[in-house]
Amino acid sequence: MLQWIDNLPWSLVLIAAVLLGLAPFFPQPHLVEKLRMLADHTLKRPIDESVDLIGFSFEIR
């Protein structure tokens, strides 16, 4: 049933991952915003932010 996932080319998967990581594109990409917050030491919820940085889009509450 999920055989089609195994047949996806890695280039397509990589492009999709980059696009999702940078979304939303305006006013500032989410990943760029989180990296700047990390560099500026302005993170309010470090566990939540570190989860965002590894690519998961959910909040730990």
Sequence and secondary structure as in RCSB ss.txt:
>XXXX:A:sequence
MLQWIDNLPWSLVLIAAVLLGLAPFFPQPHLVEKLRMLADHTLKRPIDESVDLIGFSFEIR
>XXXX:A:secstr
  HHHHTS HHHHHHHHHHHHH S SSS HHHHHHHHHHHT  S HHHHHHHHTT      
